[in-house]
Structures are given as C-alpha cells and as structure tokens.
Amino acid sequence: MVESADSARQERPIARLMLDLTYRRRILEVILDFFLISITYYLAFLTRYGRGMDEALLDLYLRSLPFALAACYLSFFAFGVYRGVWRYVSINDLLRYFQAALGSAVLLAASVFLLDSSGIAPWTGNYSPMVILLFAIFLFLGLAASRSSFKLLDLFSLRRAREDGQRVLIYGAGDAGEMALRWILMNPGLNYRPVGFLDDNSLMMGRQIHGVEVLGSPDHLDAILKSHRIEGVIFAGLHNGTESDLLAVCQRNHCWVRSLRLEFELVEINSH
C-alpha cells in the first residue's frame, strides 16, 4: 500500500506536466491560426478586388475579420482540427481540414446574411460572396500547408542526416515496402540510406515512393547491387518462391539481408 501511494504521488506531477505541455501547445496553435485566418482572409479580399483594393475595402475587411475569426474557431473546434498531431498528418486529417474550411465559410456566410437582413451592420451591403468562396479555398490550403510543414521538415532533415548511412535496397514496392521505407525515415538510429526499390511489377519501374525510385525487377538485382553500391537488402515480402535465388545474389555481392516482419504477437496474461 505504501509503495502504491508513493508511485501515485510520483505520477501526479508527471501527469500535470503532460497536461500543461498539451495545454500550451493548443494555445500556440490557436495563436498561429489567428495569423493564418487573418492572412488567408486578406488574400481572399486581395484576389477578389486586386488593384481595386482601397481604403473602403480595407475597412470592410477589418470590420468583417472578427466574424471570420469567430466562424473559423467554432468550425475548427467542431471538426477537431486541434486534436491532431502535426507530425502524423494523414489523408483523414486533410479531410478534416477541408470540412473545417467549408464549415468556416458556411458560418461566415450565415453571420453576414443575418447581419445584412437585420440591418445591424450596414457594411454588409458591399460584401461580395466571392470573398467567402476564396477564403474557404485559401484557408484549406493554409491549414494543410501549416500542419504538414513539420512532417515535411522531418523528412527533409532525416534525408540529409542519412547521407552517410548504409545504402540499402528495399525489395517490394507495395504496402509493406512503403511501410519499411517510412519506418527507416522515422528512425534515424537505424542508419540506413534507402537507395531504391525492387519490385516484380514491371509497371512500377521508374515510379517513386516518398522520393525513392523503383529501380527494377528481381532480374536486375545483381546489376543494381553493383551499380548503386548497395550494402544491404531489406525484403518486404516474398511470394513467388525466388527467395533462394535472390539470397544467393546478395551473398555473392557481400550484402547483408534483413526481412520486414509485420505481425501482432499475443501476450499471455497470467491471472492470479
């Protein structure tokens, strides 16, 4: 009982620290989005009016900006924009950003319509619906670019850091091969430098996955190992019975071989 109480007291400061860091990160995102919304909203005005942007339109922008900010923040919280982790942006996140941008445009249009119909804000009579459409487009692009920036910077920095890593070839340009490449890029401690893919499908020749090219088929393995100075081969799935032939080629070229194994291992739980 004493040990459990001590461990519980130790866990509380850690939990508070994690909560504090999460809270600060959310606040930072909200502040960054303030500038993102303001800039994209101004770009919508600038695109719509171009050289016709004068002091009257600038005043219209400033008067309507608070409503744009309120509409965006409501939509962002409603569609969970602040729940995602920037480093792991996916297609689902991009869909969420699109929904949030569309929701922001709908809320802004509704607020402008209500203000115009009630006569509270006379400036709404000069408001162009095209601004809302352009705003939704720029807002989505801004959300996607800002949230993807961390991931792109990670990939760029990791690629540069691997210039001196072991040159490896990945066999299999399918889902398993893409997963193997992603795992290598996310783990610099492996010290692997992906040089290319090898795949049975000839239609994949010359294609790229995350910037890494499919260099050829298994028939070209020997030539690729020599021309690209490959030090190791990672097998991400073998299904056609050519394992022994490929291993023999790797052995002749003094290349180490590793295989990617994706499986869930059952953990036995002993009940007392």
Phi and psi in degrees as a GROMACS rama.xvg file:
@    title "Ramachandran Plot"
@    xaxis  label "Phi"
@    yaxis  label "Psi"
@TYPE xy
-65.584  -41.7217  VAL-2
-64.7148  -41.5503  GLU-3
-65.4399  -36.444  SER-4
-66.8623  -41.58  ALA-5
-63.2157  -43.3814  ASP-6
-65.4223  -35.5415  SER-7
-65.3333  -39.9423  ALA-8
-66.5162  -33.5276  ARG-9
-71.1052  -33.1187  GLN-10
-74.154  -27.3763  GLU-11
-63.4065  -47.793  ARG-12
-60.1725  -36.3263  PRO-13
-64.8517  -43.4422  ILE-14
-63.6743  -40.6451  ALA-15
-65.2696  -38.4908  ARG-16
-63.8205  -45.9953  LEU-17
-62.6758  -41.0166  MET-18
-64.4233  -39.6136  LEU-19
-65.6397  -42.8979  ASP-20
-64.2873  -41.4781  LEU-21
-63.1584  -42.7347  THR-22
-62.274  -44.1521  TYR-23
-65.2938  -37.7381  ARG-24
-64.7722  -40.0807  ARG-25
-64.0424  -42.6322  ARG-26
-61.1784  -42.1165  ILE-27
-62.4132  -41.0665  LEU-28
-62.4731  -41.5398  GLU-29
-63.1074  -41.1572  VAL-30
-66.4843  -43.6951  ILE-31
-61.5786  -38.2202  LEU-32
-68.9788  -26.0454  ASP-33
-58.4761  -46.3005  PHE-34
-70.95  -37.6688  PHE-35
-61.7829  -46.2339  LEU-36
-65.0754  -44.8406  ILE-37
-62.2469  -42.7532  SER-38
-69.8031  -45.9808  ILE-39
-66.2963  -33.477  THR-40
-67.7319  -39.3066  TYR-41
-66.9062  -39.2762  TYR-42
-61.3293  -35.3988  LEU-43
-63.2357  -43.9236  ALA-44
-63.8594  -44.7893  PHE-45
-64.7915  -38.9201  LEU-46
-69.3557  -38.5943  THR-47
-69.8966  -42.4384  ARG-48
-105.576  -21.281  TYR-49
57.131  -126.12  GLY-50
-68.8762  -14.4469  ARG-51
-79.8104  3.47246  GLY-52
-70.7508  109.027  MET-53
-120.844  -169.629  ASP-54
-65.1076  -34.6028  GLU-55
-65.5843  -41.542  ALA-56
-71.5707  -33.8847  LEU-57
-64.7685  -38.2587  LEU-58
-65.8948  -38.4054  ASP-59
-63.552  -39.4661  LEU-60
-61.7563  -47.204  TYR-61
-67.5628  -35.6123  LEU-62
-69.6892  -35.1365  ARG-63
-91.5607  -12.8894  SER-64
-57.9988  -43.4434  LEU-65
-57.9201  -35.2141  PRO-66
-70.9195  -35.3882  PHE-67
-66.2446  -41.8643  ALA-68
-63.1815  -45.5659  LEU-69
-63.5571  -41.9225  ALA-70
-63.3704  -41.5843  ALA-71
-66.8909  -46.7925  CYS-72
-64.3223  -38.6973  TYR-73
-63.2521  -44.0929  LEU-74
-67.8283  -39.9031  SER-75
-61.4966  -43.8681  PHE-76
-70.72  -35.2814  PHE-77
-67.4021  -37.8143  ALA-78
-97.0878  6.61444  PHE-79
72.397  34.5866  GLY-80
-62.722  -33.3691  VAL-81
-88.1892  6.44988  TYR-82
-88.6382  -22.7503  ARG-83
-78.3652  161.069  GLY-84
-105.013  123.502  VAL-85
-59.1038  -32.7052  TRP-86
-68.8393  -22.3653  ARG-87
-116.188  41.2801  TYR-88
-63.5192  134.113  VAL-89
-131.741  -177.271  SER-90
-61.7491  -37.6745  ILE-91
-61.0909  -38.1004  ASN-92
-66.8004  -40.8165  ASP-93
-62.4818  -37.9046  LEU-94
-64.0192  -39.5658  LEU-95
-63.7665  -39.4548  ARG-96
-65.921  -37.9256  TYR-97
-64.1708  -43.8417  PHE-98
-63.8075  -39.7985  GLN-99
-65.7378  -41.5397  ALA-100
-65.2514  -41.8895  ALA-101
-65.6487  -42.0387  LEU-102
-63.2525  -37.7772  GLY-103
-62.5013  -42.616  SER-104
-64.8106  -41.1778  ALA-105
-64.6119  -44.5848  VAL-106
-65.2629  -39.8139  LEU-107
-65.4433  -43.4301  LEU-108
-62.6322  -39.5715  ALA-109
-65.8264  -41.4902  ALA-110
-66.7365  -41.3528  SER-111
-64.5685  -40.896  VAL-112
-63.694  -44.1278  PHE-113
-65.4474  -40.4929  LEU-114
-65.3763  -39.1034  LEU-115
-69.6442  -43.092  ASP-116
-70.2579  -30.0967  SER-117
-84.3692  -17.1191  SER-118
76.8116  11.3586  GLY-119
-69.517  -39.8216  ILE-120
-117.964  100.8  ALA-121
-64.7474  -19.9228  PRO-122
-67.6861  -17.6955  TRP-123
-66.6789  -17.5426  THR-124
-65.8805  -23.1848  GLY-125
-98.0893  5.60379  ASN-126
-81.674  130.489  TYR-127
-96.2367  128.746  SER-128
-60.3341  -24.7775  PRO-129
-62.1336  -29.6419  MET-130
-61.9873  -40.2231  VAL-131
-66.868  -41.6272  ILE-132
-63.4332  -46.7431  LEU-133
-64.2216  -37.2437  LEU-134
-61.9625  -41.6191  PHE-135
-62.2971  -41.1107  ALA-136
-65.9558  -49.5333  ILE-137
-65.4247  -35.42  PHE-138
-65.8991  -43.4746  LEU-139
-61.9205  -45.267  PHE-140
-62.4571  -38.9045  LEU-141
-67.0521  -41.3907  GLY-142
-63.0219  -46.4986  LEU-143
-63.6209  -42.2426  ALA-144
-69.0351  -44.1199  ALA-145
-67.7185  -41.724  SER-146
-73.5716  -26.2942  ARG-147
-86.9735  -10.2649  SER-148
-62.5325  -40.3911  SER-149
-63.616  -42.0658  PHE-150
-65.8161  -41.8199  LYS-151
-65.9966  -40.9517  LEU-152
-65.2827  -38.2319  LEU-153
-61.1996  -47.7556  ASP-154
-62.9832  -41.557  LEU-155
-65.3425  -45.5149  PHE-156
-67.4734  -37.9171  SER-157
-67.6577  -37.0046  LEU-158
-64.4755  -42.5321  ARG-159
-67.1524  -34.4411  ARG-160
-71.5449  -17.0829  ALA-161
-98.509  13.8775  ARG-162
-59.8119  -29.4139  GLU-163
-102.491  9.77091  ASP-164
-77.3525  171.651  GLY-165
-67.295  132.194  GLN-166
-79.2132  117.473  ARG-167
-122.453  152.582  VAL-168
-116.101  136.009  LEU-169
-106.166  121.635  ILE-170
-91.2136  119.931  TYR-171
109.239  108.2  GLY-172
-103.025  29.0746  ALA-173
-95.6174  -153.543  GLY-174
-62.4228  -42.3227  ASP-175
-65.4887  -39.359  ALA-176
-65.7413  -41.3924  GLY-177
-63.5394  -38.3877  GLU-178
-66.9336  -38.841  MET-179
-63.6411  -43.1216  ALA-180
-63.9224  -43.2603  LEU-181
-62.9296  -38.4675  ARG-182
-65.6656  -38.6419  TRP-183
-65.3153  -43.2999  ILE-184
-67.0783  -30.4756  LEU-185
-86.8039  -9.4017  MET-186
-126.323  85.233  ASN-187
-62.628  -20.7586  PRO-188
-65.0786  -18.9401  GLY-189
-68.2543  -27.2344  LEU-190
59.8379  42.485  ASN-191
-107.502  142.269  TYR-192
-118.233  100.703  ARG-193
-64.299  123.108  PRO-194
-98.2822  -35.0017  VAL-195
-177.302  177.014  GLY-196
-111.667  158.646  PHE-197
-127.023  133.062  LEU-198
-147.763  148.655  ASP-199
-69.8813  -28.2282  ASP-200
-78.8871  113.649  ASN-201
-66.3487  -23.0275  SER-202
-69.7517  -16.7323  LEU-203
-82.7526  -9.63232  MET-204
-56.7712  126.899  MET-205
86.6344  -11.9535  GLY-206
-73.7368  163.165  ARG-207
-126.723  143.5  GLN-208
-124.088  114.991  ILE-209
52.991  37.9301  HIS-210
83.8759  -0.412231  GLY-211
-104.935  127.562  VAL-212
-87.2833  147.016  GLU-213
-81.3497  112.675  VAL-214
-86.2455  -23.1665  LEU-215
168.68  -165.216  GLY-216
-102.772  174.17  SER-217
-57.3094  -26.568  PRO-218
-64.3368  -22.6909  ASP-219
-96.1811  6.85546  HIS-220
-57.2547  -47.8661  LEU-221
-60.3667  -45.9553  ASP-222
-66.3702  -38.4966  ALA-223
-68.176  -40.7424  ILE-224
-59.8228  -38.1345  LEU-225
-78.76  -45.4194  LYS-226
-70.7222  -31.4472  SER-227
-103.448  7.27971  HIS-228
52.2435  50.356  ARG-229
-72.0832  133.787  ILE-230
-100.273  -22.7945  GLU-231
-155.11  154.497  GLY-232
-123.866  131.514  VAL-233
-109.496  119.094  ILE-234
-90.6043  117.476  PHE-235
-109.055  52.3107  ALA-236
114.857  118.812  GLY-237
-124.996  125.457  LEU-238
-134.149  -0.573767  HIS-239
-114.51  13.7953  ASN-240
75.3864  18.575  GLY-241
-100.815  14.3333  THR-242
-57.1437  -47.7546  GLU-243
-63.8375  -39.902  SER-244
-63.8913  -44.5051  ASP-245
-67.2801  -39.2063  LEU-246
-64.1913  -36.6319  LEU-247
-65.2055  -39.6816  ALA-248
-64.0977  -42.7494  VAL-249
-63.0868  -39.419  CYS-250
-65.6068  -39.1394  GLN-251
-63.7188  -31.7911  ARG-252
-96.5423  10.1813  ASN-253
57.9783  43.5073  HIS-254
-106.573  135.512  CYS-255
-75.3144  156.98  TRP-256
-129.299  131.279  VAL-257
-130.808  152.153  ARG-258
-119.054  147.098  SER-259
-90.198  123.464  LEU-260
-116.937  116.772  ARG-261
-112.422  109.201  LEU-262
-159.165  156.039  GLU-263
-102.148  124.078  PHE-264
-96.7137  129.684  GLU-265
-73.7031  128.195  LEU-266
-98.5606  123.269  VAL-267
-78.1379  128.453  GLU-268
-108.229  118.43  ILE-269
-86.7186  120.043  ASN-270
-93.7332  134.69  SER-271
